[in-house]
């Protein structure tokens, strides 16, 4: 059954449903949310300062008032971290990408911009790809001199229980998942990464990566001025300690940062591995440990 979204009647003049968030360092040293613009289905909480050992750090939970991503959604999320700011943005939970008919698809464009000497974290929960779902995703990360960013993304495929039991050779039945990643320095025009991954029933060759793994995740650790050799070695040590996932570490062109890619048999193992990499990256880039223990 095709599930319609009210999005088409709520889009802006440019045809997108938007959220624009701007973090700035204030005179008291703390980071606070400045100019903001939020449309359906985006919803945000008031930023809080929870970490007594890092009182300047703002934490914001990005929420959704819909039940996931639908066939006519066109979402654009822009997060700007101003100079000298530090903020942690995360989502409320995993996001369902619902089944779609014909050639319908959902579009989700995320842009993260980090100013000079700012530290940004966007810990994005997994996308759950339902049967016959289609998603085109773009992730752009731009970091200025002295800035650093930690961004995660992940996806897993879902099968109804009856289909899972009946199938002797189960393959993911989502139609397509196309993802484009762009990472660059704000001081230079070069593009460090540009890639497009297509998988799903619409591209049978793209199903190979999912054969033995139902979940995939990546963490992008961007620090143009950081010690990437030391950072990559630390990331590899974390991966080697885990027996539940398979992964690899790559230093980006132009030495702008590091990518850690992770494959797992379930979403829980990938999430735990990404969390370990995030905490390690925070300590390596900002010299801070996470002292907050909380559940979404």
URGI-V987966 format. One record per pair of residues at least 24 apart in sequence whose ideal C-beta (glycine too) atoms are under 7 Angstrom apart, sorted by sequence separation. I is the first residue (numbers start at 1). GAP is how many residues later the second one is. D is the distance in Angstrom with one decimal. If there is no record, write none. Layout:
i:I gap:GAP d:D
i:I gap:GAP d:D
This chain:
i:17 gap:24 d:6.8
i:41 gap:24 d:4.9
i:176 gap:24 d:4.0
i:245 gap:24 d:5.3
i:30 gap:25 d:6.6
i:31 gap:25 d:5.9
i:33 gap:25 d:6.9
i:40 gap:25 d:6.3
i:41 gap:25 d:3.7
i:175 gap:25 d:5.0
i:235 gap:25 d:5.1
i:244 gap:25 d:4.1
i:245 gap:25 d:6.2
i:30 gap:26 d:5.2
i:31 gap:26 d:6.7
i:32 gap:26 d:6.2
i:69 gap:26 d:6.2
i:129 gap:26 d:6.0
i:174 gap:26 d:5.0
i:175 gap:26 d:5.1
i:176 gap:26 d:4.3
i:232 gap:26 d:5.1
i:247 gap:26 d:6.9
i:12 gap:27 d:6.6
i:29 gap:27 d:5.2
i:31 gap:27 d:4.2
i:33 gap:27 d:6.6
i:60 gap:27 d:6.7
i:62 gap:27 d:6.1
i:68 gap:27 d:5.5
i:108 gap:27 d:6.7
i:129 gap:27 d:7.0
i:175 gap:27 d:5.1
i:176 gap:27 d:6.6
i:228 gap:27 d:5.5
i:231 gap:27 d:5.4
i:30 gap:28 d:6.9
i:64 gap:28 d:7.0
i:68 gap:28 d:3.3
i:69 gap:28 d:4.7
i:70 gap:28 d:5.4
i:106 gap:28 d:6.9
i:112 gap:28 d:7.0
i:114 gap:28 d:6.8
i:116 gap:28 d:4.5
i:124 gap:28 d:5.4
i:126 gap:28 d:4.3
i:127 gap:28 d:4.3
i:128 gap:28 d:6.0
i:129 gap:28 d:4.6
i:130 gap:28 d:5.5
i:131 gap:28 d:6.8
i:172 gap:28 d:6.9
i:173 gap:28 d:6.4
i:245 gap:28 d:4.6
i:10 gap:29 d:6.6
i:57 gap:29 d:5.0
i:58 gap:29 d:4.4
i:59 gap:29 d:4.8
i:60 gap:29 d:5.0
i:61 gap:29 d:5.9
i:62 gap:29 d:5.1
i:63 gap:29 d:4.6
i:67 gap:29 d:6.6
i:68 gap:29 d:6.3
i:69 gap:29 d:6.6
i:71 gap:29 d:4.0
i:105 gap:29 d:3.7
i:106 gap:29 d:5.2
i:107 gap:29 d:5.0
i:108 gap:29 d:5.0
i:109 gap:29 d:4.6
i:110 gap:29 d:5.0
i:111 gap:29 d:4.6
i:112 gap:29 d:4.9
i:113 gap:29 d:4.8
i:114 gap:29 d:4.5
i:115 gap:29 d:5.2
i:116 gap:29 d:5.6
i:117 gap:29 d:4.1
i:118 gap:29 d:4.8
i:119 gap:29 d:5.1
i:120 gap:29 d:4.5
i:121 gap:29 d:4.7
i:122 gap:29 d:4.7
i:123 gap:29 d:5.3
i:124 gap:29 d:5.3
i:126 gap:29 d:6.0
i:129 gap:29 d:6.5
i:228 gap:29 d:7.0
i:10 gap:30 d:4.7
i:56 gap:30 d:5.6
i:57 gap:30 d:6.7
i:68 gap:30 d:5.4
i:85 gap:30 d:6.8
i:95 gap:30 d:6.8
i:97 gap:30 d:5.6
i:104 gap:30 d:6.7
i:105 gap:30 d:6.5
i:114 gap:30 d:6.2
i:116 gap:30 d:5.1
i:117 gap:30 d:6.3
i:126 gap:30 d:5.5
i:128 gap:30 d:5.1
i:228 gap:30 d:5.9
i:57 gap:31 d:6.1
i:61 gap:31 d:5.8
i:94 gap:31 d:4.7
i:97 gap:31 d:6.4
i:99 gap:31 d:5.0
i:105 gap:31 d:5.7
i:116 gap:31 d:6.0
i:242 gap:31 d:5.6
i:72 gap:32 d:6.9
i:75 gap:32 d:6.9
i:81 gap:32 d:6.9
i:83 gap:32 d:4.0
i:86 gap:32 d:6.6
i:89 gap:32 d:6.7
i:93 gap:32 d:5.7
i:94 gap:32 d:4.5
i:95 gap:32 d:5.4
i:96 gap:32 d:4.9
i:97 gap:32 d:5.2
i:98 gap:32 d:5.5
i:99 gap:32 d:5.6
i:100 gap:32 d:5.9
i:115 gap:32 d:6.0
i:224 gap:32 d:5.1
i:71 gap:33 d:3.6
i:73 gap:33 d:4.4
i:74 gap:33 d:4.8
i:75 gap:33 d:4.8
i:76 gap:33 d:4.6
i:77 gap:33 d:4.9
i:78 gap:33 d:4.6
i:79 gap:33 d:5.2
i:80 gap:33 d:4.7
i:81 gap:33 d:4.8
i:82 gap:33 d:4.9
i:83 gap:33 d:4.7
i:84 gap:33 d:5.1
i:85 gap:33 d:4.7
i:86 gap:33 d:4.3
i:87 gap:33 d:6.3
i:88 gap:33 d:4.4
i:89 gap:33 d:4.9
i:90 gap:33 d:4.3
i:91 gap:33 d:5.6
i:95 gap:33 d:6.8
i:97 gap:33 d:6.0
i:99 gap:33 d:4.3
i:100 gap:33 d:5.8
i:114 gap:33 d:4.2
i:71 gap:34 d:6.7
i:73 gap:34 d:6.8
i:75 gap:34 d:7.0
i:81 gap:34 d:5.9
i:83 gap:34 d:6.2
i:84 gap:34 d:6.0
i:91 gap:34 d:4.6
i:94 gap:34 d:5.4
i:96 gap:34 d:6.3
i:99 gap:34 d:5.7
i:100 gap:34 d:5.4
i:222 gap:34 d:6.2
i:223 gap:34 d:5.7
i:23 gap:35 d:6.3
i:71 gap:35 d:6.2
i:83 gap:35 d:6.0
i:98 gap:35 d:6.2
i:114 gap:35 d:4.8
i:172 gap:35 d:6.4
i:222 gap:35 d:3.7
i:70 gap:36 d:6.3
i:82 gap:36 d:6.5
i:97 gap:36 d:4.3
i:171 gap:36 d:5.8
i:221 gap:36 d:5.4
i:69 gap:37 d:4.3
i:81 gap:37 d:4.5
i:112 gap:37 d:6.2
i:183 gap:37 d:6.6
i:220 gap:37 d:6.5
i:221 gap:37 d:4.7
i:97 gap:38 d:5.1
i:172 gap:38 d:5.0
i:238 gap:38 d:5.3
i:69 gap:39 d:6.6
i:81 gap:39 d:4.1
i:112 gap:39 d:5.9
i:183 gap:39 d:6.3
i:185 gap:39 d:5.3
i:220 gap:39 d:5.6
i:238 gap:39 d:5.9
i:132 gap:41 d:6.8
i:133 gap:41 d:4.7
i:134 gap:41 d:4.8
i:137 gap:41 d:6.9
i:218 gap:41 d:6.2
i:219 gap:41 d:4.8
i:131 gap:42 d:4.1
i:132 gap:42 d:7.0
i:133 gap:42 d:6.3
i:134 gap:42 d:4.7
i:135 gap:42 d:5.4
i:136 gap:42 d:4.9
i:137 gap:42 d:4.7
i:138 gap:42 d:4.8
i:139 gap:42 d:5.2
i:140 gap:42 d:4.6
i:141 gap:42 d:4.7
i:142 gap:42 d:5.6
i:143 gap:42 d:6.2
i:144 gap:42 d:4.1
i:145 gap:42 d:5.3
i:218 gap:42 d:6.8
i:235 gap:42 d:6.2
i:238 gap:42 d:5.3
i:79 gap:43 d:6.4
i:131 gap:43 d:6.3
i:132 gap:43 d:5.3
i:143 gap:43 d:6.6
i:144 gap:43 d:6.4
i:218 gap:43 d:5.1
i:130 gap:44 d:6.6
i:142 gap:44 d:5.2
i:129 gap:45 d:3.8
i:217 gap:45 d:4.6
i:235 gap:45 d:6.7
i:234 gap:46 d:5.8
i:216 gap:47 d:5.7
i:129 gap:48 d:6.0
i:215 gap:49 d:4.6
i:213 gap:50 d:4.2
i:234 gap:50 d:5.8
i:213 gap:51 d:6.0
i:214 gap:51 d:6.0
i:215 gap:51 d:6.0
i:213 gap:52 d:5.9
i:214 gap:52 d:6.1
i:215 gap:52 d:4.7
i:157 gap:53 d:6.5
i:217 gap:53 d:4.3
i:231 gap:53 d:5.2
i:31 gap:54 d:4.3
i:216 gap:54 d:7.0
i:31 gap:55 d:5.4
i:215 gap:55 d:4.3
i:219 gap:55 d:5.6
i:17 gap:56 d:6.9
i:31 gap:56 d:5.1
i:17 gap:57 d:6.1
i:23 gap:57 d:6.9
i:25 gap:57 d:6.4
i:157 gap:57 d:5.8
i:217 gap:57 d:5.0
i:16 gap:58 d:5.0
i:17 gap:58 d:5.3
i:18 gap:58 d:4.9
i:19 gap:58 d:5.0
i:20 gap:58 d:4.7
i:21 gap:58 d:4.9
i:22 gap:58 d:4.7
i:23 gap:58 d:5.0
i:24 gap:58 d:4.3
i:156 gap:58 d:5.4
i:219 gap:58 d:4.8
i:15 gap:59 d:6.0
i:21 gap:59 d:7.0
i:23 gap:59 d:6.0
i:25 gap:59 d:4.4
i:156 gap:59 d:3.9
i:193 gap:59 d:6.0
i:219 gap:59 d:6.4
i:226 gap:59 d:6.2
i:16 gap:60 d:4.4
i:22 gap:60 d:6.7
i:25 gap:60 d:4.6
i:192 gap:60 d:5.0
i:221 gap:60 d:4.6
i:5 gap:61 d:6.8
i:24 gap:61 d:5.9
i:154 gap:61 d:6.6
i:155 gap:61 d:5.7
i:192 gap:61 d:5.3
i:23 gap:62 d:4.7
i:154 gap:62 d:6.4
i:192 gap:62 d:5.4
i:219 gap:62 d:7.0
i:223 gap:62 d:5.5
i:7 gap:63 d:6.9
i:11 gap:63 d:6.5
i:154 gap:63 d:3.4
i:8 gap:64 d:5.2
i:23 gap:64 d:4.5
i:153 gap:64 d:7.0
i:190 gap:64 d:6.1
i:192 gap:64 d:4.5
i:5 gap:65 d:3.5
i:7 gap:65 d:5.6
i:152 gap:65 d:6.7
i:153 gap:65 d:5.7
i:4 gap:66 d:6.9
i:7 gap:66 d:5.1
i:69 gap:66 d:6.5
i:152 gap:66 d:7.0
i:3 gap:67 d:5.9
i:5 gap:67 d:5.4
i:7 gap:67 d:7.0
i:152 gap:67 d:4.8
i:5 gap:68 d:5.6
i:150 gap:69 d:6.8
i:151 gap:69 d:4.6
i:183 gap:69 d:6.6
i:150 gap:71 d:5.6
i:185 gap:71 d:6.0
i:149 gap:73 d:4.4
i:183 gap:73 d:6.5
i:148 gap:74 d:6.5
i:183 gap:74 d:6.8
i:148 gap:75 d:4.4
i:148 gap:78 d:6.7
i:141 gap:79 d:6.0
i:143 gap:79 d:4.8
i:145 gap:79 d:6.5
i:146 gap:79 d:5.9
i:145 gap:80 d:6.6
i:141 gap:81 d:5.8
i:143 gap:81 d:6.0
i:3 gap:95 d:5.4
i:2 gap:99 d:4.8
i:156 gap:111 d:4.5
i:154 gap:116 d:5.6
i:154 gap:120 d:6.4
i:152 gap:122 d:5.1
i:152 gap:126 d:6.5
i:150 gap:128 d:5.8
i:150 gap:131 d:4.9
i:150 gap:132 d:6.5
i:148 gap:137 d:4.4
i:148 gap:138 d:6.9
i:126 gap:141 d:5.5
i:126 gap:145 d:6.9
i:123 gap:155 d:6.1
i:119 gap:166 d:6.7
i:119 gap:167 d:5.1
i:93 gap:203 d:5.9
i:92 gap:204 d:6.1
i:54 gap:234 d:5.2
i:53 gap:238 d:5.1
i:52 gap:239 d:7.0
i:51 gap:240 d:5.6
i:51 gap:241 d:5.5
i:50 gap:242 d:5.1
